């Protein structure tokens, strides 16, 4: 069925095979082969990896797959992969997870091809969680500054998250990098961040 000329049939077949691979490791070689196959197969793998990434027992294998899928050449595959943040968000709302355990997954996304197009979804995901931000998120702010001329999410909208990470992180280097980002935003006349800082001072 994975060889079906009907995209929906092939996607459903890939979905079921990938789902099995989370419980029976013998099928993982087949999943890796599907990642080299047509878009329909890769889309099915992305759907499963995204949905199971929020479960701690499945996180390692899901992250391994998503690391590849975040940089897939097809927009629809990358779009399915980034839905992992939606599923993680739902579990966090239940109070059963923290963000730090997803540090490797987040790092893979930040340095992937999908970061530019998927950054809006990613930062919306961070906004909804009031848990401690992983230190790796600092790299996301730095990448936003790198691509801000390309018409993607404005770094100005994320100033309060930078402040949040700076106040939460126990790492001196991370706090220093956050302050460098804040300086860059202030030099670019980030009114929203300046207003927030004024309120904190008062």
C-alpha positions as CSV (number, residue, x, y, z in Angstrom):
1,X,0.0,0.0,0.0
2,X,2.9,2.4,0.5
3,X,3.4,2.1,-3.3
4,X,-0.1,3.1,-4.1
5,X,-0.4,5.9,-6.7
6,X,-3.2,7.4,-4.6
7,X,-1.5,9.8,-2.2
8,X,-4.1,9.4,0.6
9,X,-3.7,5.6,0.5
10,X,0.1,5.8,0.6
11,X,0.0,8.4,3.5
12,X,-2.4,6.2,5.5
13,X,-0.1,3.2,5.0
14,X,3.0,5.1,6.1
15,X,1.0,6.4,9.1
16,X,0.2,2.9,10.3
17,X,3.7,1.5,9.7
18,X,5.3,4.5,11.5
19,X,2.9,4.1,14.4
20,X,3.9,0.4,14.7
21,X,7.6,1.4,14.8
22,X,7.1,3.2,18.1
23,X,6.2,-0.2,19.6
24,X,8.2,-2.6,17.5
25,X,11.7,-1.5,16.7
26,X,12.1,-4.0,13.9
27,X,10.0,-1.8,11.6
28,X,12.1,1.3,12.0
29,X,14.4,0.5,9.1
30,X,11.3,0.6,6.9
31,X,10.3,4.0,8.3
32,X,13.8,5.3,7.5
33,X,13.3,4.1,3.9
34,X,10.0,5.9,3.7
35,X,11.7,9.1,4.7
36,X,13.6,8.7,1.3
37,X,10.4,8.0,-0.5
38,X,7.6,10.2,-2.1
39,X,5.9,13.1,-0.3
40,X,2.9,11.1,0.6
41,X,4.9,8.6,2.7
42,X,7.0,11.3,4.4
43,X,3.8,13.1,5.3
44,X,2.4,10.0,7.0
45,X,5.6,9.6,9.0
46,X,5.5,13.3,10.0
47,X,1.9,13.0,11.2
48,X,2.8,10.1,13.6
49,X,6.1,11.6,14.8
50,X,4.5,14.9,15.6
51,X,1.6,13.3,17.5
52,X,3.7,11.0,19.6
53,X,6.5,13.5,20.4
54,X,4.6,14.7,23.4
55,X,4.9,11.2,25.1
56,X,8.1,10.8,27.1
57,X,8.5,7.1,26.2
58,X,8.3,7.9,22.5
59,X,10.2,11.2,22.5
60,X,13.6,9.9,21.4
61,X,12.4,8.1,18.3
62,X,10.0,10.9,17.4
63,X,12.8,13.5,17.8
64,X,15.1,11.4,15.5
65,X,12.4,11.5,12.8
66,X,11.4,15.1,13.3
67,X,15.1,16.2,13.0
68,X,14.9,15.0,9.4
69,X,11.4,16.1,8.7
70,X,11.9,19.7,9.9
71,X,14.2,20.1,6.9
72,X,12.1,18.2,4.4
73,X,12.0,19.9,1.0
74,X,8.2,19.7,0.9
75,X,6.1,22.4,2.7
76,X,3.3,20.1,3.6
77,X,5.6,17.6,5.3
78,X,7.3,20.3,7.3
79,X,3.9,21.7,8.2
80,X,2.9,18.3,9.6
81,X,6.2,18.0,11.5
82,X,5.8,21.3,13.3
83,X,2.5,20.2,14.7
84,X,4.5,18.5,17.3
85,X,4.5,21.8,19.2
86,X,0.7,21.7,19.3
87,X,0.6,18.2,20.7
88,X,3.3,19.0,23.3
89,X,1.3,22.1,24.2
90,X,-1.8,20.0,24.9
91,X,0.2,17.7,27.3
92,X,1.8,20.7,29.1
93,X,-1.7,22.1,29.7
94,X,-2.5,18.9,31.5
95,X,0.4,19.6,33.9
96,X,2.2,16.4,33.1
97,X,5.2,17.7,31.2
98,X,7.8,20.4,31.3
99,X,9.6,22.2,28.4
100,X,13.1,21.4,29.4
101,X,12.8,17.7,28.5
102,X,12.1,18.9,24.9
103,X,15.4,20.8,24.6
104,X,16.9,18.5,21.9
105,X,13.8,18.6,19.8
106,X,13.6,22.4,20.1
107,X,17.3,22.7,19.2
108,X,16.7,20.6,16.1
109,X,13.8,22.8,15.0
110,X,15.7,26.1,15.6
111,X,18.6,25.0,13.3
112,X,16.3,23.5,10.7
113,X,15.0,24.7,7.3
114,X,11.6,25.0,8.8
115,X,12.5,27.6,11.4
116,X,11.7,30.6,9.3
117,X,8.3,29.5,8.1
118,X,7.4,27.7,11.3
119,X,8.7,30.2,13.8
120,X,5.2,31.8,14.3
121,X,3.8,28.4,15.4
122,X,6.9,27.8,17.6
123,X,6.8,31.1,19.4
124,X,3.0,30.8,19.9
125,X,3.8,27.5,21.6
126,X,6.3,29.2,23.9
127,X,3.8,31.9,24.7
128,X,1.2,29.5,26.0
129,X,3.5,27.9,28.5
130,X,4.4,29.5,31.8
131,X,6.9,26.9,32.6
132,X,10.7,27.5,32.6
133,X,12.0,28.0,29.1
134,X,14.9,25.8,28.1
135,X,18.2,27.6,27.7
136,X,18.3,26.5,24.0
137,X,15.5,28.9,23.3
138,X,18.1,31.7,23.4
139,X,19.3,30.4,20.1
140,X,15.8,30.9,18.7
141,X,15.9,34.6,19.6
142,X,19.4,34.9,18.0
143,X,18.1,33.3,14.8
144,X,15.1,35.7,14.7
145,X,17.5,38.6,14.6
146,X,19.4,36.9,11.8
147,X,16.3,36.5,9.6
148,X,14.3,39.6,10.6
149,X,14.8,41.2,7.2
150,X,13.3,38.2,5.5
151,X,9.7,39.0,6.3
152,X,9.1,36.3,9.0
153,X,8.2,36.7,12.7
154,X,9.4,40.0,14.1
155,X,11.9,39.7,16.9
156,X,10.3,42.7,18.5
157,X,7.2,40.7,19.3
158,X,9.4,38.3,21.4
159,X,11.1,40.8,23.7
160,X,9.1,39.8,26.7
161,X,10.1,36.1,26.2
162,X,13.8,37.1,26.1
163,X,13.3,38.9,29.4
164,X,11.6,35.8,30.8
165,X,14.4,33.5,29.8
166,X,17.0,35.9,31.1
167,X,15.2,35.9,34.5
168,X,14.7,32.1,34.6
169,X,18.1,30.7,33.4
170,X,20.7,29.8,36.0
171,X,23.4,29.9,33.3
172,X,25.5,33.1,33.2
173,X,26.3,32.7,29.5
174,X,22.6,32.4,28.6
175,X,21.8,35.5,30.6
176,X,24.6,37.4,28.9
177,X,23.4,36.3,25.4
178,X,19.8,37.4,26.4
179,X,21.2,40.8,27.4
180,X,23.0,41.1,24.1
181,X,19.7,40.4,22.3
182,X,17.8,42.9,24.4
183,X,20.5,45.5,23.6
184,X,20.0,44.8,19.9
185,X,16.3,45.2,20.1
186,X,16.6,48.5,22.1
187,X,19.1,49.8,19.5
188,X,16.5,49.0,16.8
189,X,14.0,51.0,18.9
190,X,11.7,48.2,20.1
191,X,9.0,50.3,21.7
192,X,7.2,47.3,23.2
193,X,10.3,46.0,24.9
194,X,11.3,49.5,26.1
195,X,7.8,50.0,27.6
196,X,8.1,46.7,29.4
197,X,11.5,47.6,30.9
198,X,10.1,51.0,32.0
199,X,7.3,49.2,33.9
200,X,9.8,46.9,35.6
201,X,11.9,49.9,36.7
202,X,8.9,51.6,38.1
